[in-house]
Amino acid sequence: MAGESIPKPVAGNYNSIAAQYARAKAAKDAAEAGKAKAIQKPAKPWSEQLNERKASKFKNGWNWVVGFFVWLL
């Protein structure tokens, strides 16, 4: 072999491996930060969750009652 020459990346070259890695890492960090914000929602108090569940069950029960009487008619 006649001595292969490997070009060294230039600091201002956007195609250098270090620059590509830095851009990819910044994009990945930004995406992870966005996901973390989406996941962190303020938790509702248990009493509010219970009231919502009771309201949905009550509405569902009345829907069945109304449906039954509509079916009878």
C-alpha positions, 0 to 999 in steps of 0.5 A: 500500500502506498500510504492511504491519505485520510482527509482530516475534517475542517473545523468550519466544514458542516459535513465533518463527523463532529458537526454531524454528531453535534447536530444529531445530538441537539435534535435528539435532546430537543425531541426528548425534552419535548416528550418529557414536557408532554408526559409531565401533566399536573396530576388531578386530585383523587377526589376530582378523578372519583367525581369524574368517574361517578359522573360518567357511570351515572350518565352511562346508566341513564343512557341505558334507561333511555335506550331501553324505553326507546326500544319498548316504544 
